[in-house]
Amino acid sequence: MSTPVNPVQLATALALDEAKVTPGLLGFVVFAALGVATWFLLKSMNARFKKIDFAEQPEREDD
């Protein structure tokens, strides 16, 4: 039979573990900056696609 896990005790045990390596604030800032940069790139790409005026040439029938 398994022992019930208390989430509060688990969180404090993980937070106080000195050997545990986490990305921390720097990792969050880098990830957020990548997300914002991707959003700006997609916004720019959509604006450029809207400017494209493409008229397809009708197919010629060669008999």
N, CA, C and O atoms as a Maestro MAE file, in Angstrom:
{
 s_m_m2io_version
 :::
 2.0.0
}

f_m_ct {
 s_m_title
 :::
 protein
 m_atom[252] {
  # First column is atom index #
  i_m_mmod_type
  r_m_x_coord
  r_m_y_coord
  r_m_z_coord
  i_m_residue_number
  s_m_chain_name
  s_m_pdb_residue_name
  s_m_pdb_atom_name
  i_m_atomic_number
  :::
  1 25 0.839 -1.160 0.000 1 A "MET " " N  " 7
  2 3 0.000 0.000 0.000 1 A "MET " " CA " 6
  3 2 0.898 1.242 0.000 1 A "MET " " C  " 6
  4 15 1.908 1.282 0.702 1 A "MET " " O  " 8
  5 25 0.531 2.235 -0.777 2 A "SER " " N  " 7
  6 3 1.358 3.433 -0.878 2 A "SER " " CA " 6
  7 2 1.022 4.432 0.226 2 A "SER " " C  " 6
  8 15 -0.088 4.451 0.758 2 A "SER " " O  " 8
  9 25 1.991 5.240 0.546 3 A "THR " " N  " 7
  10 3 1.811 6.264 1.580 3 A "THR " " CA " 6
  11 2 1.256 7.531 0.938 3 A "THR " " C  " 6
  12 15 1.698 7.899 -0.151 3 A "THR " " O  " 8
  13 25 0.324 8.197 1.562 4 A "PRO " " N  " 7
  14 3 -0.190 9.446 0.985 4 A "PRO " " CA " 6
  15 2 0.889 10.536 1.007 4 A "PRO " " C  " 6
  16 15 1.700 10.613 1.930 4 A "PRO " " O  " 8
  17 25 0.874 11.356 -0.011 5 A "VAL " " N  " 7
  18 3 1.877 12.410 -0.145 5 A "VAL " " CA " 6
  19 2 1.232 13.744 0.207 5 A "VAL " " C  " 6
  20 15 0.191 14.113 -0.335 5 A "VAL " " O  " 8
  21 25 1.869 14.448 1.116 6 A "ASN " " N  " 7
  22 3 1.396 15.777 1.485 6 A "ASN " " CA " 6
  23 2 2.077 16.792 0.560 6 A "ASN " " C  " 6
  24 15 3.303 16.897 0.578 6 A "ASN " " O  " 8
  25 25 1.312 17.545 -0.250 7 A "PRO " " N  " 7
  26 3 1.921 18.473 -1.207 7 A "PRO " " CA " 6
  27 2 2.757 19.573 -0.535 7 A "PRO " " C  " 6
  28 15 3.754 20.017 -1.104 7 A "PRO " " O  " 8
  29 25 2.373 20.008 0.640 8 A "VAL " " N  " 7
  30 3 3.120 21.067 1.323 8 A "VAL " " CA " 6
  31 2 4.495 20.558 1.742 8 A "VAL " " C  " 6
  32 15 5.497 21.248 1.555 8 A "VAL " " O  " 8
  33 25 4.545 19.355 2.307 9 A "GLN " " N  " 7
  34 3 5.825 18.779 2.712 9 A "GLN " " CA " 6
  35 2 6.701 18.492 1.500 9 A "GLN " " C  " 6
  36 15 7.919 18.665 1.552 9 A "GLN " " O  " 8
  37 25 6.085 18.059 0.418 10 A "LEU " " N  " 7
  38 3 6.836 17.781 -0.806 10 A "LEU " " CA " 6
  39 2 7.436 19.073 -1.372 10 A "LEU " " C  " 6
  40 15 8.590 19.080 -1.801 10 A "LEU " " O  " 8
  41 25 6.673 20.151 -1.378 11 A "ALA " " N  " 7
  42 3 7.165 21.430 -1.895 11 A "ALA " " CA " 6
  43 2 8.304 21.970 -1.045 11 A "ALA " " C  " 6
  44 15 9.287 22.481 -1.583 11 A "ALA " " O  " 8
  45 25 8.190 21.867 0.250 12 A "THR " " N  " 7
  46 3 9.265 22.369 1.116 12 A "THR " " CA " 6
  47 2 10.510 21.501 0.991 12 A "THR " " C  " 6
  48 15 11.629 22.011 1.052 12 A "THR " " O  " 8
  49 25 10.329 20.208 0.817 13 A "ALA " " N  " 7
  50 3 11.480 19.321 0.659 13 A "ALA " " CA " 6
  51 2 12.215 19.620 -0.652 13 A "ALA " " C  " 6
  52 15 13.445 19.598 -0.696 13 A "ALA " " O  " 8
  53 25 11.466 19.896 -1.709 14 A "LEU " " N  " 7
  54 3 12.101 20.212 -2.987 14 A "LEU " " CA " 6
  55 2 12.737 21.593 -2.964 14 A "LEU " " C  " 6
  56 15 13.779 21.804 -3.584 14 A "LEU " " O  " 8
  57 25 12.130 22.525 -2.268 15 A "ALA " " N  " 7
  58 3 12.651 23.890 -2.230 15 A "ALA " " CA " 6
  59 2 13.929 23.969 -1.414 15 A "ALA " " C  " 6
  60 15 14.789 24.800 -1.704 15 A "ALA " " O  " 8
  61 25 14.073 23.139 -0.414 16 A "LEU " " N  " 7
  62 3 15.234 23.209 0.453 16 A "LEU " " CA " 6
  63 2 16.351 22.272 0.028 16 A "LEU " " C  " 6
  64 15 17.388 22.207 0.688 16 A "LEU " " O  " 8
  65 25 16.156 21.549 -1.058 17 A "ASP " " N  " 7
  66 3 17.173 20.618 -1.533 17 A "ASP " " CA " 6
  67 2 18.298 21.403 -2.211 17 A "ASP " " C  " 6
  68 15 18.090 21.982 -3.277 17 A "ASP " " O  " 8
  69 25 19.480 21.426 -1.606 18 A "GLU " " N  " 7
  70 3 20.602 22.203 -2.129 18 A "GLU " " CA " 6
  71 2 21.191 21.595 -3.401 18 A "GLU " " C  " 6
  72 15 21.823 22.308 -4.181 18 A "GLU " " O  " 8
  73 25 20.998 20.299 -3.625 19 A "ALA " " N  " 7
  74 3 21.574 19.644 -4.793 19 A "ALA " " CA " 6
  75 2 20.683 19.798 -6.024 19 A "ALA " " C  " 6
  76 15 21.100 19.456 -7.130 19 A "ALA " " O  " 8
  77 25 19.466 20.306 -5.849 20 A "LYS " " N  " 7
  78 3 18.536 20.446 -6.970 20 A "LYS " " CA " 6
  79 2 18.879 21.708 -7.766 20 A "LYS " " C  " 6
  80 15 19.003 22.798 -7.208 20 A "LYS " " O  " 8
  81 25 19.028 21.535 -9.078 21 A "VAL " " N  " 7
  82 3 19.355 22.649 -9.955 21 A "VAL " " CA " 6
  83 2 18.095 23.037 -10.722 21 A "VAL " " C  " 6
  84 15 17.466 22.187 -11.352 21 A "VAL " " O  " 8
  85 25 17.724 24.316 -10.671 22 A "THR " " N  " 7
  86 3 16.552 24.812 -11.384 22 A "THR " " CA " 6
  87 2 16.961 25.972 -12.284 22 A "THR " " C  " 6
  88 15 17.995 26.599 -12.052 22 A "THR " " O  " 8
  89 25 16.166 26.264 -13.304 23 A "PRO " " N  " 7
  90 3 16.519 27.362 -14.196 23 A "PRO " " CA " 6
  91 2 16.433 28.728 -13.517 23 A "PRO " " C  " 6
  92 15 17.171 29.643 -13.883 23 A "PRO " " O  " 8
  93 25 15.569 28.873 -12.564 24 A "GLY " " N  " 7
  94 3 15.486 30.118 -11.813 24 A "GLY " " CA " 6
  95 2 14.956 31.285 -12.620 24 A "GLY " " C  " 6
  96 15 14.299 31.099 -13.645 24 A "GLY " " O  " 8
  97 25 15.242 32.478 -12.155 25 A "LEU " " N  " 7
  98 3 14.738 33.697 -12.776 25 A "LEU " " CA " 6
  99 2 15.351 33.913 -14.158 25 A "LEU " " C  " 6
  100 15 14.651 34.325 -15.083 25 A "LEU " " O  " 8
  101 25 16.629 33.644 -14.310 26 A "LEU " " N  " 7
  102 3 17.281 33.841 -15.605 26 A "LEU " " CA " 6
  103 2 16.649 32.954 -16.682 26 A "LEU " " C  " 6
  104 15 16.427 33.405 -17.806 26 A "LEU " " O  " 8
  105 25 16.364 31.717 -16.345 27 A "GLY " " N  " 7
  106 3 15.726 30.815 -17.301 27 A "GLY " " CA " 6
  107 2 14.349 31.313 -17.709 27 A "GLY " " C  " 6
  108 15 13.974 31.223 -18.878 27 A "GLY " " O  " 8
  109 25 13.598 31.837 -16.755 28 A "PHE " " N  " 7
  110 3 12.277 32.373 -17.063 28 A "PHE " " CA " 6
  111 2 12.383 33.597 -17.965 28 A "PHE " " C  " 6
  112 15 11.619 33.734 -18.920 28 A "PHE " " O  " 8
  113 25 13.324 34.485 -17.668 29 A "VAL " " N  " 7
  114 3 13.487 35.704 -18.466 29 A "VAL " " CA " 6
  115 2 13.876 35.354 -19.898 29 A "VAL " " C  " 6
  116 15 13.346 35.942 -20.841 29 A "VAL " " O  " 8
  117 25 14.784 34.414 -20.072 30 A "VAL " " N  " 7
  118 3 15.205 34.006 -21.418 30 A "VAL " " CA " 6
  119 2 14.036 33.373 -22.166 30 A "VAL " " C  " 6
  120 15 13.822 33.671 -23.341 30 A "VAL " " O  " 8
  121 25 13.285 32.512 -21.504 31 A "PHE " " N  " 7
  122 3 12.139 31.853 -22.134 31 A "PHE " " CA " 6
  123 2 11.075 32.879 -22.511 31 A "PHE " " C  " 6
  124 15 10.493 32.791 -23.592 31 A "PHE " " O  " 8
  125 25 10.813 33.848 -21.637 32 A "ALA " " N  " 7
  126 3 9.830 34.889 -21.926 32 A "ALA " " CA " 6
  127 2 10.305 35.758 -23.091 32 A "ALA " " C  " 6
  128 15 9.501 36.129 -23.946 32 A "ALA " " O  " 8
  129 25 11.597 36.088 -23.137 33 A "ALA " " N  " 7
  130 3 12.132 36.900 -24.237 33 A "ALA " " CA " 6
  131 2 12.009 36.160 -25.571 33 A "ALA " " C  " 6
  132 15 11.696 36.774 -26.591 33 A "ALA " " O  " 8
  133 25 12.249 34.863 -25.572 34 A "LEU " " N  " 7
  134 3 12.079 34.078 -26.794 34 A "LEU " " CA " 6
  135 2 10.618 34.077 -27.247 34 A "LEU " " C  " 6
  136 15 10.336 34.167 -28.442 34 A "LEU " " O  " 8
  137 25 9.705 33.976 -26.303 35 A "GLY " " N  " 7
  138 3 8.285 34.017 -26.636 35 A "GLY " " CA " 6
  139 2 7.876 35.356 -27.229 35 A "GLY " " C  " 6
  140 15 7.144 35.398 -28.218 35 A "GLY " " O  " 8
  141 25 8.341 36.446 -26.636 36 A "VAL " " N  " 7
  142 3 8.015 37.783 -27.146 36 A "VAL " " CA " 6
  143 2 8.631 37.993 -28.526 36 A "VAL " " C  " 6
  144 15 7.979 38.539 -29.416 36 A "VAL " " O  " 8
  145 25 9.875 37.568 -28.713 37 A "ALA " " N  " 7
  146 3 10.530 37.703 -30.017 37 A "ALA " " CA " 6
  147 2 9.787 36.899 -31.087 37 A "ALA " " C  " 6
  148 15 9.633 37.364 -32.217 37 A "ALA " " O  " 8
  149 25 9.331 35.709 -30.739 38 A "THR " " N  " 7
  150 3 8.577 34.891 -31.686 38 A "THR " " CA " 6
  151 2 7.272 35.572 -32.062 38 A "THR " " C  " 6
  152 15 6.871 35.552 -33.225 38 A "THR " " O  " 8
  153 25 6.605 36.177 -31.081 39 A "TRP " " N  " 7
  154 3 5.345 36.880 -31.345 39 A "TRP " " CA " 6
  155 2 5.575 38.034 -32.326 39 A "TRP " " C  " 6
  156 15 4.799 38.212 -33.265 39 A "TRP " " O  " 8
  157 25 6.651 38.825 -32.110 40 A "PHE " " N  " 7
  158 3 6.945 39.940 -33.013 40 A "PHE " " CA " 6
  159 2 7.294 39.446 -34.409 40 A "PHE " " C  " 6
  160 15 6.892 40.059 -35.399 40 A "PHE " " O  " 8
  161 25 8.035 38.348 -34.504 41 A "LEU " " N  " 7
  162 3 8.377 37.801 -35.817 41 A "LEU " " CA " 6
  163 2 7.145 37.313 -36.566 41 A "LEU " " C  " 6
  164 15 7.026 37.542 -37.770 41 A "LEU " " O  " 8
  165 25 6.236 36.650 -35.878 42 A "LEU " " N  " 7
  166 3 5.005 36.185 -36.523 42 A "LEU " " CA " 6
  167 2 4.127 37.355 -36.950 42 A "LEU " " C  " 6
  168 15 3.506 37.312 -38.011 42 A "LEU " " O  " 8
  169 25 4.075 38.390 -36.137 43 A "LYS " " N  " 7
  170 3 3.291 39.581 -36.476 43 A "LYS " " CA " 6
  171 2 3.871 40.249 -37.726 43 A "LYS " " C  " 6
  172 15 3.122 40.657 -38.613 43 A "LYS " " O  " 8
  173 25 5.190 40.360 -37.798 44 A "SER " " N  " 7
  174 3 5.845 40.950 -38.963 44 A "SER " " CA " 6
  175 2 5.618 40.093 -40.212 44 A "SER " " C  " 6
  176 15 5.362 40.622 -41.293 44 A "SER " " O  " 8
  177 25 5.712 38.771 -40.058 45 A "MET " " N  " 7
  178 3 5.518 37.872 -41.186 45 A "MET " " CA " 6
  179 2 4.107 37.993 -41.740 45 A "MET " " C  " 6
  180 15 3.922 38.021 -42.957 45 A "MET " " O  " 8
  181 25 3.108 38.066 -40.862 46 A "ASN " " N  " 7
  182 3 1.728 38.196 -41.317 46 A "ASN " " CA " 6
  183 2 1.511 39.517 -42.042 46 A "ASN " " C  " 6
  184 15 0.779 39.560 -43.031 46 A "ASN " " O  " 8
  185 25 2.129 40.591 -41.575 47 A "ALA " " N  " 7
  186 3 1.996 41.882 -42.248 47 A "ALA " " CA " 6
  187 2 2.608 41.824 -43.643 47 A "ALA " " C  " 6
  188 15 2.053 42.384 -44.589 47 A "ALA " " O  " 8
  189 25 3.742 41.153 -43.773 48 A "ARG " " N  " 7
  190 3 4.383 41.048 -45.087 48 A "ARG " " CA " 6
  191 2 3.576 40.155 -46.031 48 A "ARG " " C  " 6
  192 15 3.501 40.430 -47.228 48 A "ARG " " O  " 8
  193 25 2.979 39.099 -45.507 49 A "PHE " " N  " 7
  194 3 2.145 38.231 -46.349 49 A "PHE " " CA " 6
  195 2 0.907 38.962 -46.852 49 A "PHE " " C  " 6
  196 15 0.452 38.714 -47.968 49 A "PHE " " O  " 8
  197 25 0.366 39.847 -46.049 50 A "LYS " " N  " 7
  198 3 -0.822 40.596 -46.472 50 A "LYS " " CA " 6
  199 2 -0.505 41.562 -47.600 50 A "LYS " " C  " 6
  200 15 -1.399 41.910 -48.371 50 A "LYS " " O  " 8
  201 25 0.748 42.010 -47.721 51 A "LYS " " N  " 7
  202 3 1.148 42.942 -48.768 51 A "LYS " " CA " 6
  203 2 1.352 42.253 -50.118 51 A "LYS " " C  " 6
  204 15 1.417 42.924 -51.148 51 A "LYS " " O  " 8
  205 25 1.452 40.937 -50.125 52 A "ILE " " N  " 7
  206 3 1.716 40.201 -51.363 52 A "ILE " " CA " 6
  207 2 0.456 40.184 -52.215 52 A "ILE " " C  " 6
  208 15 -0.620 39.814 -51.746 52 A "ILE " " O  " 8
  209 25 0.602 40.591 -53.481 53 A "ASP " " N  " 7
  210 3 -0.505 40.543 -54.431 53 A "ASP " " CA " 6
  211 2 -0.147 39.495 -55.480 53 A "ASP " " C  " 6
  212 15 0.680 39.738 -56.358 53 A "ASP " " O  " 8
  213 25 -0.765 38.353 -55.380 54 A "PHE " " N  " 7
  214 3 -0.417 37.234 -56.241 54 A "PHE " " CA " 6
  215 2 -1.608 36.914 -57.132 54 A "PHE " " C  " 6
  216 15 -2.682 36.549 -56.653 54 A "PHE " " O  " 8
  217 25 -1.403 37.056 -58.411 55 A "ALA " " N  " 7
  218 3 -2.439 36.690 -59.380 55 A "ALA " " CA " 6
  219 2 -1.906 35.518 -60.193 55 A "ALA " " C  " 6
  220 15 -0.913 35.654 -60.907 55 A "ALA " " O  " 8
  221 25 -2.556 34.382 -60.087 56 A "GLU " " N  " 7
  222 3 -2.106 33.185 -60.782 56 A "GLU " " CA " 6
  223 2 -2.457 33.292 -62.263 56 A "GLU " " C  " 6
  224 15 -3.554 33.712 -62.628 56 A "GLU " " O  " 8
  225 25 -1.516 32.907 -63.096 57 A "GLN " " N  " 7
  226 3 -1.743 32.927 -64.544 57 A "GLN " " CA " 6
  227 2 -2.638 31.754 -64.911 57 A "GLN " " C  " 6
  228 15 -2.437 30.645 -64.416 57 A "GLN " " O  " 8
  229 25 -3.618 31.980 -65.767 58 A "PRO " " N  " 7
  230 3 -4.450 30.845 -66.189 58 A "PRO " " CA " 6
  231 2 -3.640 29.871 -67.046 58 A "PRO " " C  " 6
  232 15 -2.743 30.275 -67.785 58 A "PRO " " O  " 8
  233 25 -3.963 28.620 -66.936 59 A "GLU " " N  " 7
  234 3 -3.256 27.605 -67.711 59 A "GLU " " CA " 6
  235 2 -3.626 27.715 -69.193 59 A "GLU " " C  " 6
  236 15 -4.793 27.872 -69.551 59 A "GLU " " O  " 8
  237 25 -2.594 27.628 -70.043 60 A "ARG " " N  " 7
  238 3 -2.840 27.666 -71.485 60 A "ARG " " CA " 6
  239 2 -3.107 26.252 -71.984 60 A "ARG " " C  " 6
  240 15 -2.471 25.286 -71.563 60 A "ARG " " O  " 8
  241 25 -4.044 26.169 -72.873 61 A "GLU " " N  " 7
  242 3 -4.345 24.857 -73.466 61 A "GLU " " CA " 6
  243 2 -3.624 24.747 -74.795 61 A "GLU " " C  " 6
  244 15 -3.932 25.485 -75.731 61 A "GLU " " O  " 8
  245 25 -2.674 23.838 -74.888 62 A "ASP " " N  " 7
  246 3 -1.939 23.613 -76.125 62 A "ASP " " CA " 6
  247 2 -2.544 22.411 -76.838 62 A "ASP " " C  " 6
  248 15 -2.474 21.284 -76.346 62 A "ASP " " O  " 8
  249 25 -3.138 22.662 -78.004 63 A "ASP " " N  " 7
  250 3 -3.741 21.557 -78.770 63 A "ASP " " CA " 6
  251 2 -2.893 21.154 -79.928 63 A "ASP " " C  " 6
  252 15 -3.257 20.242 -80.671 63 A "ASP " " O  " 8
  :::
 }
 m_bond[251] {
  # First column is bond index #
  i_m_from
  i_m_to
  i_m_order
  :::
  1 1 2 1
  2 2 3 1
  3 3 4 2
  4 3 5 1
  5 5 6 1
  6 6 7 1
  7 7 8 2
  8 7 9 1
  9 9 10 1
  10 10 11 1
  11 11 12 2
  12 11 13 1
  13 13 14 1
  14 14 15 1
  15 15 16 2
  16 15 17 1
  17 17 18 1
  18 18 19 1
  19 19 20 2
  20 19 21 1
  21 21 22 1
  22 22 23 1
  23 23 24 2
  24 23 25 1
  25 25 26 1
  26 26 27 1
  27 27 28 2
  28 27 29 1
  29 29 30 1
  30 30 31 1
  31 31 32 2
  32 31 33 1
  33 33 34 1
  34 34 35 1
  35 35 36 2
  36 35 37 1
  37 37 38 1
  38 38 39 1
  39 39 40 2
  40 39 41 1
  41 41 42 1
  42 42 43 1
  43 43 44 2
  44 43 45 1
  45 45 46 1
  46 46 47 1
  47 47 48 2
  48 47 49 1
  49 49 50 1
  50 50 51 1
  51 51 52 2
  52 51 53 1
  53 53 54 1
  54 54 55 1
  55 55 56 2
  56 55 57 1
  57 57 58 1
  58 58 59 1
  59 59 60 2
  60 59 61 1
  61 61 62 1
  62 62 63 1
  63 63 64 2
  64 63 65 1
  65 65 66 1
  66 66 67 1
  67 67 68 2
  68 67 69 1
  69 69 70 1
  70 70 71 1
  71 71 72 2
  72 71 73 1
  73 73 74 1
  74 74 75 1
  75 75 76 2
  76 75 77 1
  77 77 78 1
  78 78 79 1
  79 79 80 2
  80 79 81 1
  81 81 82 1
  82 82 83 1
  83 83 84 2
  84 83 85 1
  85 85 86 1
  86 86 87 1
  87 87 88 2
  88 87 89 1
  89 89 90 1
  90 90 91 1
  91 91 92 2
  92 91 93 1
  93 93 94 1
  94 94 95 1
  95 95 96 2
  96 95 97 1
  97 97 98 1
  98 98 99 1
  99 99 100 2
  100 99 101 1
  101 101 102 1
  102 102 103 1
  103 103 104 2
  104 103 105 1
  105 105 106 1
  106 106 107 1
  107 107 108 2
  108 107 109 1
  109 109 110 1
  110 110 111 1
  111 111 112 2
  112 111 113 1
  113 113 114 1
  114 114 115 1
  115 115 116 2
  116 115 117 1
  117 117 118 1
  118 118 119 1
  119 119 120 2
  120 119 121 1
  121 121 122 1
  122 122 123 1
  123 123 124 2
  124 123 125 1
  125 125 126 1
  126 126 127 1
  127 127 128 2
  128 127 129 1
  129 129 130 1
  130 130 131 1
  131 131 132 2
  132 131 133 1
  133 133 134 1
  134 134 135 1
  135 135 136 2
  136 135 137 1
  137 137 138 1
  138 138 139 1
  139 139 140 2
  140 139 141 1
  141 141 142 1
  142 142 143 1
  143 143 144 2
  144 143 145 1
  145 145 146 1
  146 146 147 1
  147 147 148 2
  148 147 149 1
  149 149 150 1
  150 150 151 1
  151 151 152 2
  152 151 153 1
  153 153 154 1
  154 154 155 1
  155 155 156 2
  156 155 157 1
  157 157 158 1
  158 158 159 1
  159 159 160 2
  160 159 161 1
  161 161 162 1
  162 162 163 1
  163 163 164 2
  164 163 165 1
  165 165 166 1
  166 166 167 1
  167 167 168 2
  168 167 169 1
  169 169 170 1
  170 170 171 1
  171 171 172 2
  172 171 173 1
  173 173 174 1
  174 174 175 1
  175 175 176 2
  176 175 177 1
  177 177 178 1
  178 178 179 1
  179 179 180 2
  180 179 181 1
  181 181 182 1
  182 182 183 1
  183 183 184 2
  184 183 185 1
  185 185 186 1
  186 186 187 1
  187 187 188 2
  188 187 189 1
  189 189 190 1
  190 190 191 1
  191 191 192 2
  192 191 193 1
  193 193 194 1
  194 194 195 1
  195 195 196 2
  196 195 197 1
  197 197 198 1
  198 198 199 1
  199 199 200 2
  200 199 201 1
  201 201 202 1
  202 202 203 1
  203 203 204 2
  204 203 205 1
  205 205 206 1
  206 206 207 1
  207 207 208 2
  208 207 209 1
  209 209 210 1
  210 210 211 1
  211 211 212 2
  212 211 213 1
  213 213 214 1
  214 214 215 1
  215 215 216 2
  216 215 217 1
  217 217 218 1
  218 218 219 1
  219 219 220 2
  220 219 221 1
  221 221 222 1
  222 222 223 1
  223 223 224 2
  224 223 225 1
  225 225 226 1
  226 226 227 1
  227 227 228 2
  228 227 229 1
  229 229 230 1
  230 230 231 1
  231 231 232 2
  232 231 233 1
  233 233 234 1
  234 234 235 1
  235 235 236 2
  236 235 237 1
  237 237 238 1
  238 238 239 1
  239 239 240 2
  240 239 241 1
  241 241 242 1
  242 242 243 1
  243 243 244 2
  244 243 245 1
  245 245 246 1
  246 246 247 1
  247 247 248 2
  248 247 249 1
  249 249 250 1
  250 250 251 1
  251 251 252 2
  :::
 }
}
